[in-house]
């Protein structure tokens, strides 16, 4: 099912990403040697859609086309796997809104 890209739906997606990150930490704990980053990349978004995403923390990518949102779960953990759990949920929610989104991570 596809949902419209609206402020409310993006806010809900961010909340789901935050919950996923917190749930991962509650279930697995924080792993200090798994320090890294996670983010969501969107491609093919222009105009009002891009403007709306930028209002929710997306910025232009420095390494290619598209937009990027660092740490969409908004958790201050350094555990890459916890951050990636939130990024995957956020990307999936954006995909349900018709946005070409991908969750990405890397160790520090």
C-alpha positions in Angstrom: 0.0 0.0 0.0 1.3 3.4 -0.9 0.9 6.4 1.4 1.2 10.1 0.4 4.5 11.9 1.2 3.2 14.3 3.9 4.7 16.0 7.0 2.7 13.7 9.2 3.8 10.5 7.5 7.4 11.5 7.6 7.1 12.3 11.3 5.5 8.9 11.9 8.3 7.3 9.9 10.9 9.0 12.1 9.1 7.9 15.2 9.1 4.3 13.9 12.8 4.6 13.2 13.4 5.8 16.8 11.3 3.0 18.2 13.2 0.4 16.1 16.6 1.8 17.3 15.4 1.7 21.0 14.0 -1.8 20.5 17.3 -3.1 19.1 19.2 -1.7 22.1 16.7 -3.1 24.5 17.0 -6.6 22.9 20.7 -6.7 22.0 22.3 -4.1 24.2 24.9 -1.6 23.0 28.1 -3.0 21.5 30.9 -0.5 22.0 33.2 -2.2 19.4 30.5 -1.8 16.7 30.9 1.9 16.4 29.7 3.3 13.2 27.1 5.3 11.2 23.8 4.6 9.5 21.8 6.8 7.1 19.1 6.8 4.5 19.8 7.8 0.9 16.9 8.9 -1.4 17.3 9.3 -5.2 15.1 10.8 -7.9 13.3 13.3 -5.6 13.0 16.9 -6.8 10.8 19.9 -6.3 8.3 20.0 -3.4 9.1 16.4 -2.3 12.8 17.3 -1.9 11.9 20.5 -0.1 9.7 18.5 2.3 12.4 15.9 3.0 14.9 18.7 3.7 12.6 20.1 6.4 13.0 16.7 8.1 16.7 16.6 8.1 17.7 15.5 4.6 20.6 17.2 2.9 22.3 17.0 -0.5 24.7 14.1 -0.8 28.4 15.0 -1.1 29.2 11.8 -3.0 26.6 11.7 -5.7 23.0 12.5 -6.6 20.2 12.4 -4.2 19.5 13.3 -0.6 20.9 11.8 2.7 19.5 11.7 6.2 22.0 10.7 8.9 20.9 8.7 11.9 17.1 8.8 11.2 16.4 7.0 14.5 17.8 10.1 16.2 19.5 8.1 18.9 22.9 9.1 20.4 24.2 5.5 20.5 27.5 4.7 18.7 26.3 1.2 17.9 26.1 0.9 14.1 23.7 -2.0 14.2 21.2 -0.1 16.4 21.4 2.9 14.1 21.0 0.6 11.1 17.8 -0.9 12.6 16.3 2.6 12.6 17.6 3.4 9.2 16.0 0.2 7.7 12.6 1.1 9.2 12.8 4.7 8.0 13.8 3.6 4.4 11.0 1.1 4.3 8.5 3.7 5.4 9.7 6.1 2.8 9.4 3.4 0.2 5.8 3.0 1.2 5.4 6.6 0.3 6.8 6.0 -3.2 10.3 7.3 -2.5 13.4 5.5 -3.7 15.1 5.0 -0.3 17.9 2.8 0.8 19.4 2.3 4.3 23.2 2.3 4.4 25.8 1.9 7.1 29.6 1.7 7.7 31.9 1.1 10.7 33.9 4.0 12.0 
